[in-house]
Amino acid sequence: MERLLVELSSFREQSRRDFLKQIGGASFGLFAIQFLGGNTFAQQRAERFPIIKGKRMNKSAFVSATECPTKLFYIGKKEYANEQLENPFMKALGEGGFQVGELAKFYHSEGFEIKSPNLNKAIELTRSVLTLQKNTTIFDGVIATNDMLIRPNILIKNGNNLDLIEVKAKVFDSSRKEPFRTKRGKIRAGWRPHLYDVAYQKYVINKAYPNLKASCYLMMMDKSKVAATDGLNQKFKIVKINGQKKAVASPKLTEADRKVKLLSKINVDSYVEELFRETADVRGIKMDFAKMVAVFATAFQRDVRLRPQPASICRNCEFQKKDDASPLRSGFEECWTKSLKWTKEDLQEPNVLRIWSFRQKDKLIKAGRIKQSQVLKSDINPKPDKKKGLSRTQRQWKQIEKVKNNDPTPYIDKANLKRVMRRWVYPLHMIDFETSSPAIPFIKGMKPYEGIAFQYSHHVIYEDGRIEQKGEFLEATPGTFPNFRFIRALKKELENDEGSIFRYSNHENTYLNYIYRQLMASNEKDKVELCNFIETITKSTGSSREKWYGKRNMIDLWELVKRYYYDPYTKGSNSIKQVLPAILNSSKALQEKYSKPIYGTKEMPSFNFKNWVWLKKDAKGKIIDPYKQLPKMFQDLSERDVELLSFDNTLGDGGAALSAYGRLQFEEMTDYERSEIAKALLKYCELDTFAMVMIYEGWKDLLKG
C-alpha cells in the first residue's frame, strides 16, 4: 500500500481519497482512507489486506488487468472457472506458441537457458548471469522485484545494453511500414495487449536493473518469408516433461533450416515509450503507466478485488462457468452480483451481452438498460436493408421481442425460405472441413500460418428423402501436406452431378481459395483441372487476383439462418452447435425420427456410427446436445489412463478438433492413441455435416402448412 501511496503522492489529498475509493471498492477504499489518516491503522493493515509473500504480478496478469482490473483477483485461483485453461482451442494456440518459441531459440543458438524449476533459484541464476557476464544471451530468464515478475523469452546483453525480445505466435508483414498503427497513426487495438506485454517487461527490468539500458523487440512469424526446407515443423515436437508440455527441437535441424528466418523481430521502443507517456482510463480514473502498474501490483499482491465494472468486454470473460452444475465459482457472476446488486434470478435473465452483433452494448449498460427486457425499440432502431429476410437490426429486435413477450417459439420466414429452397438442385451435398494454420510451415515454399485442410465429411440428401454419408477424408500423418490430396478427393465426390452444395459459414470457401492459390504456385500436373473445379463451387475472395463466381457456388446455411430463422433457444448465437439443439427442440418430426436407432443402418448409412440414436433426453426430459453425445476416446481405459493420454477425452468443438490434429502432428504417442484420436476426429466431423442435414429436415418440417 505504501508503494501505491508514493506513486500517487502528486494527487491532492481529497483526490487521492476519491481515487482509492473508486479503484478499490468499498472495503479497499475504506482501508486506504483510514491508512491515509495516520499510523494508528497501520497495525491493522496486515490483518485486513496483508502482503502475500512471494506473490508477484506477472506479465499476463498485468495485460489482463489492462482490459479488466478485477480479473487480478481471480487469476491463479483454482476455485474459479477459467476458460483459458479449459478451452482446447486456447491450448492449441499455446502449443503453437511453444514451437515458435523453440524456433526463436534455434535462431539464437548461442543462448543459455534458465531451466531451474525453483522460482527463487531461477531469479538468482538470471541475476548472476546478467551481473557477471558482459555479453550473454539468456532464454527464459526470470526477473523480479518485490511485487512484479517477468520471464523474458530472450535477453541479449551487450555491455550495459540489454535487448528484450518477446516471441509471439502471431504473424505480421515486415515489409509493411508501421504494422501496428492505423492510418490515423493510433496503435491498433489488436496489437495493444502485445505492446503492453513488452512495456511491462521493460518497466520491471528498469526497476530491477536500473544500470542496464533495455531495448524492446517483438519477434513474430513473418508472412513475407517462405520456408527454405521441407518438414521444418516436424523438427519441433511437443513432449511432456515433469507433467508440463513443452516443445523440443530435433537434433536433425540443419544450417539450411536456419537459412531463411521465418521469425523477424521489430524494434518497438517508440511504442513502449508512447505507452509509458500515455494516460489510461482505469475505472474512470486517469493514470499514467507507472501508476497503473502500482495499482495493479498492489491489488494482486494483497489479493484485493478491484471494483467490478460491467461492460461489453464481460461477454468474453474467461472466468465464467460453462456448466451450471460445476462446483467451480464464476468470477463473472460475482462481479455482476456485486456491482449491480443482482440476484441469481437476475443473472438467469437474458442481458445485452447476448444480443447478436450489437455494437452499442456499453451505451445500454451505462444507461442501466442491461436486461434485454429493458431494451427499447429506439435502442435498436430496426430497419430493413436491400436484401430479402431480416436485416441485422431487424434480427436483433426479433431476439429482444421474443424475450419481452416471453415467447420461446422459433421465428421462420416461410415465404422467403420456401422461395430459396425451390431453387436447390438435388441431390443436396452437405460438406464441412476441419483445418489448421500451422505457425511453422509443412513444406518448402509455404508461408507461416498458411492454411491446411486435413479433413472433410460429406452427406447427401436425395430428392426422395434418402440420406447417406457419402464420403470422408482425413490425413493426419505427421508432416504430410494434405491439401492437394484433399481437393482431389473432394472433386471426385462432387463432380458427378449438378446438385447444390452447402457449407456452414464462410470457412470452406476461404480454404478452397487458399488451396487454389497453392495449386497455382505448384508444379502439380492436374493443377488447372483442380483450379477449374474450385472455381465452379466457390467465389473468389477479395484478395484474389482472379475473380469468379461459380455456377455451383456453395450455399451458406449460416446466411440462411441469419436471414430467415431465429429460435430463442440459441440465445442469439448462430453457431451450428447452438442451432442444432434448437431445431431438435422445436421439430416434432426430428424428435420422432431420431429417437430411434436409424442412423448408421442400411436405411441411413454412416462410416463411423452404427444403430445410433441422436435424440436422447436427460433425467429432466431435456434434449441432450448431440455434440455432447460424441463417444469418448479411449473407452477401454481407466479415467487415470485417459488423463495421462489426453487432455481432452471428447471432441465437442472445433477447437478440440484443431488441437487433436496438432497432437497427431507434433506429439510422440502410441499407435493406439493415434488411432483413437483419428476415430474421434472422424465422428466429430461427420456430426458437423449431419447437423446440416438435420437443420434442413427441421426447416422442411417447420415449413409445412
Secondary structure, DSSP 8 states (H G I E B T S, - for coil): -HHHHHHTTTS-HHHHHHHHHHHHHHHHHHHHHHHHH-GGGHHHHHHHS---TT--B-HHHHHHHHH-TTHHHHTT-TTB--HHHH-HHHHHHHHHHHHHHHHHHHHTTT-EE---SSHHHHHHHHHHHHHH-SEEEEES--EE-SSBEE--SEEEEETTEEEEEEEEEEEE-TTSSSTTB-TTS-B-TTTHHHHHHHHHHHHHHHHH-TTSEEEEEEEEEETT---SSTTGGGGEEEEEETTEEEEEE-TT--HHHHHS-SEEEEE-HHHHHHHHH--EEETTEEE-HHHHHHHHHHHHHTT--------GGGGG-SS--S-TT-SSB-HHHHHHHHHH---HHHHHS-BGGGSTT-S-HHHHHHHT--BGGG--HHHH-----SSSS--HHHHHHHHHHHHHTT--S-EE-HHHHHHHHTT--SSEEEEEEEEE--SS-SSTT--TT--EEEEEEEEEE-TTS-EEEEEEEE---TT---HHHHHHHHHHHHTTS---EEESSSHHHHHHHHHHHHHHTS--TTHHHHHHHHHHH-B--TT-SS--B-TT--EEHHHHHHHHEE-GGGTT---HHHHHHHHHHH-HHHHHHHTSS-BTSSSS--SS-SSB----B-TTS-B--GGGGS--SSTTS-HHHHHHH-S-SS--SHHHHHHHHHHHHHB---HHHHHHHHHHHHHHHHHHHHHHHHHHHHHHHHT--
